[in-house]
Amino acid sequence: MVKCICINDENKPSVIPKSKWIVKDKEYTITHVYFHKNQENGIQGVSLYEIFLDESCSPYETFRLSRFAININDLNKLIELIKNCTELNDLDITNLIEESKLEIIEGETA
């Protein structure tokens, strides 16, 4: 699991209730990383410990990785998590992180 900070909570899909939506500047915990190859540009999505998107949120199952910033001290943890997500085994992790437009922050997360 990797701590992250929400940096973009805009454009909430109407099918996702406010109670299941992320909040800017709030800390969350990434539990899994997905690569949605059928979406434009192969969107990277994440599951969060704090919020579960159930079938009522369909077709949305994950949050875009680019909605979050990762502390530079947690970058290696994120890379390890991505490696452990079996559907990503054949992907170049460095390219995946660059393509996700992942923001890296310095300092400590709460």
N, C-alpha and C positions, 0 to 999 in steps of 0.2 A: 504494500500500500504506500502511496506517495501523497504527501500534502501538496495542495495547490491553492491558489487564490483566484476567485472569479474576477475577470477583468472586463467581461462583456456579458451583460444579461439582457441585451436588447433583442427585439424581434422574437418574442416568445410565441411559439405556435399556438393557435387558439385551442387546439385539442388538449394541450397540457394545462392542468389547473395551476393557479398561482401557488398553491401549497406544494407543488412538485417542481417548481421552477427555481433556478439558481438566483443568487443575489450578489450583485457587484460588491467587491471588497470582502466578501465572506470567505472563510477558509473551508475547503472540502478535502475529501480523501479519495484519490483515484484508486479503484480496486481492479480495474481491467481496462485494457486498451484494445479497440477494434479498428480494423481497416475495412471501410465500406467501399469495396472496389466497384460496385455498381452505381455509385453516385459520382457526380461530376468531380473530377480531380481526386478521386479516391479519398473521400473525407475520413479523417481519423476521429473516432468517437471514444468516449470514456464512460464507464459506469462509476458511480459515486457511492460511497458507503452511506452517506447521509440521505440520499434521495433515490428511490426506486421508481423507475418509469414502467408501469404495468401496462396491461393490454388496453386500458382506457386511454392511454397516450399514443396509441398506434396511429401512424406508422413509426413514431419516434421511440427508439429503444435506448439511445445513448445521447450524451451531450458532446458537441464538437470540442475537440482538444484545444482548438485555438481560442476558446472562451476562457481559458485559464492560463495563469502564469505559474511557473515552477521556480522555486528557489534554486539558485545555482548549486547550492550544497546538496540538493535532492536530485540533480540531473542524472547521476549514476544510478540512483534507485529507480528512476523512471525508465532508463535504458534497460535495466534488469527486468523490470516488470513487463516491458514490451517484449523482450526476448522470451519470457515465460508464457506469454499469450500465444498459444500454439499456432493459431491461424496466421501469425506474423513471422513464423520461422524462416521463410524464404525471402523476406524483404530486407532491404538495406536500411538498418535502423537510423543511420545518420541522415539519409535522404528523407526518411519518414518524418523525422523531427523537423528538418528544414522545410519540407512541404507543408507541414501542419501550421507553420507560422507561429510556433510555440514561443511564448515570451519567457525570458529568463530574468528573474529578479535577484537582487543581492539583498542580504540581510536575513533576519530570522522570520520564520512563519510563527504565528501565535501558538 
